Amino acid sequence: MKKLALALVCLFSVAFFASCDQPVIENPQPTIAIMATEGYVHEGMDLLLNESYPIGFICTANAQTNKQLARLVINVNDEVWCDTTITGMEFTFDSNIMFVPQPAEKGESVPAVITAVLTDEAGETATAEINITVTEPDVELTPTSFRWYRLGNTITGLDEYGLIWKGNYPKDTYAKLQPAEGVSLFIFSSKDWQETLTLDAKSKLFHNAIENNAAVEEYFNVNVTQGTMTYDDVIGTIMPDGTMHLIHITNSTAQSQGSAGTEINITGEAK
């Protein structure tokens, strides 16, 4: 009996010392993985503004430490997008993300980093990172008709495009159209009109004109003495607020109204 008791004491002694001398866990962190389901946001993806995209992270507690999950923080660049308290040994984050427009040039691609930081109850962390680009989608331009009208001192239709009808010269033969204060005026080609089909293409056309100092002081080509004339003229204006108008002038008419003067219409399309 004494030998058995001694054996039991020794057994407990061994168990006690073993429990105090736990092996060192080299990687006590939890794990986080980017959800790889088709269509979900992934590394190197190009996202469009105003479009919603699914995004997900799979979070798992460390199997050796058995410390439960505590918190998930998701940042986009330096801004917190999601900060949520979680519990348990496993957690799946499944949501949608959408980027909204910022003051940036149309069509510009902007890099962004989505960083998800997982923390467990012991304060250990794991990080998953997704590098993406965000692009404002290009927009197809839809031409709209315009009519510029003049009879004597009554002039309509030009203000929207930042133009002033200064007069008809020389000898009242041609309409002199000039930019209003703060407006820039450019002369383009009919090819520019035909090839400028999207918002991004229009922006590039105007920025190239600006870089080449192509602004002019007047457009001076519409004949206001002939009954009917056709044109293939393309001009453009940049308004003080940055709005760009690409203008295709195609027709003009002139009809005498006796003592009231000559009624003039200049028509075409703008985009």
Disulfide bonds with the S-S distance in Angstrom:
none
